[in-house]
Amino acid sequence: MSAVDELFEKAKAARAMAYAPYSNFLVGAAILTTDGKIFCGCNVENGAYPEGVCAEGGAISAMVLGGSRKIAEVVVIGDAANCSPCGGCRQKLKEFAGDDVKVHIADLNGVRRSLTVAELLPAGFVLEEQKV
């Protein structure tokens, strides 16, 4: 199984755990880190709508808690023609991923589109230049 296939399966399993009683729109995300770990997240809605958590943000929080800091690849899955990360999640991904990191956008049948972080967020906010 390829890394993308494994991320797809884990994102799909995360999606099944989403808490979305208001929209009924379930989203899952799986992140592969540069140190080979996989972290997942799902959307968690709240009655005060802006207070929910996106799947990507949940996966990033799990990644940070797990001791990793660098994203190597991402799969986001939702039951839509193009469930790409929202603007806030694009910025969150940029914080931990290089511009060339692939973000694979999937529906329940598989990956439909792959974009780099730079393609998703061409002019993202940068507080300080990172030293490599």
C-alpha positions in Angstrom: 0.0 0.0 0.0 1.4 3.4 -0.9 1.7 6.2 1.6 -1.2 8.1 -0.1 -3.4 5.0 0.1 -2.6 4.6 3.8 -3.3 8.2 4.5 -6.6 7.9 2.5 -7.7 5.0 4.6 -6.8 6.7 7.9 -8.5 9.9 6.8 -11.6 8.0 5.8 -11.7 6.3 9.2 -11.2 9.6 10.9 -14.1 11.1 8.9 -16.4 8.3 10.2 -15.7 9.6 13.7 -16.6 13.3 13.0 -19.1 15.1 15.1 -21.3 17.1 12.7 -24.9 17.1 14.0 -25.6 20.5 12.5 -24.3 20.3 9.0 -24.1 16.5 8.7 -20.9 17.1 6.6 -18.2 14.8 7.8 -14.5 15.5 7.1 -11.4 13.6 8.0 -7.7 14.4 7.6 -4.5 12.3 7.9 -1.1 13.8 8.1 2.2 12.0 7.4 5.1 13.7 9.1 8.7 13.9 8.0 9.6 11.5 10.8 7.2 8.9 9.5 4.3 9.2 11.9 0.7 9.6 10.9 -1.8 11.8 12.8 -5.5 12.1 12.1 -8.3 14.5 12.8 -12.0 14.9 12.2 -14.3 17.9 12.2 -16.0 18.6 15.5 -19.0 21.1 15.2 -20.4 23.2 18.0 -23.7 24.8 18.4 -21.9 28.1 18.4 -20.8 27.6 14.7 -17.5 29.4 14.5 -16.3 27.5 17.5 -16.0 24.2 15.7 -12.7 22.4 14.8 -11.8 21.4 11.3 -10.3 18.0 10.6 -7.0 19.5 9.5 -6.7 21.6 12.6 -7.4 18.5 14.8 -4.8 16.5 13.0 -2.2 19.2 13.3 -3.0 19.5 17.1 -2.5 15.7 17.4 0.7 16.0 15.5 2.1 18.7 17.8 1.0 16.8 20.9 2.7 13.7 19.5 6.0 15.5 19.3 6.2 16.1 15.5 6.5 19.4 13.8 7.0 18.9 10.0 4.3 17.7 7.6 5.4 15.6 4.6 2.0 14.8 3.0 -1.7 15.3 3.8 -5.0 13.7 2.7 -8.3 15.5 3.4 -11.6 13.6 2.7 -15.2 14.7 2.6 -18.3 13.8 0.7 -18.0 16.6 -1.9 -16.6 17.2 -5.3 -13.8 19.3 -3.9 -13.4 19.3 -0.2 -10.3 21.4 -0.1 -9.0 22.9 3.2 -10.6 26.2 4.3 -8.5 29.4 4.4 -7.7 29.0 8.1 -6.6 25.4 7.6 -4.5 26.3 4.6 -2.6 28.8 6.8 -2.3 26.1 9.6 -0.8 23.7 7.1 1.6 26.3 5.8 2.9 26.7 9.4 4.1 23.1 9.4 4.7 22.2 5.8 6.9 23.4 3.0 5.5 25.0 -0.1 6.1 21.8 -2.1 4.2 19.5 0.3 1.3 17.7 -1.4 -2.3 18.0 -0.1 -4.5 15.3 -1.6 -8.2 16.1 -1.7 -10.4 13.1 -1.7 -14.0 12.0 -1.7 -15.2 8.7 -0.4 -14.0 6.9 -3.5 -10.4 8.1 -3.5 -8.1 11.0 -4.2 -9.5 13.4 -6.7 -7.0 16.2 -6.8 -3.5 16.9 -5.4 -2.1 20.4 -4.9 0.9 21.8 -3.1 0.7 24.0 -0.1 1.9 26.8 -2.3 -0.9 26.2 -4.8 -3.5 26.2 -2.0 -2.1 29.3 -0.3 0.1 31.3 -2.7 0.4 34.3 -0.5 0.2 33.0 3.0 1.0 35.0 6.1 4.7 34.6 7.2 5.7 36.2 10.5 9.4 35.5 10.1 11.5 33.9 7.4 12.4 30.3 8.5 16.1 29.4 8.7 16.8 26.1 6.9 
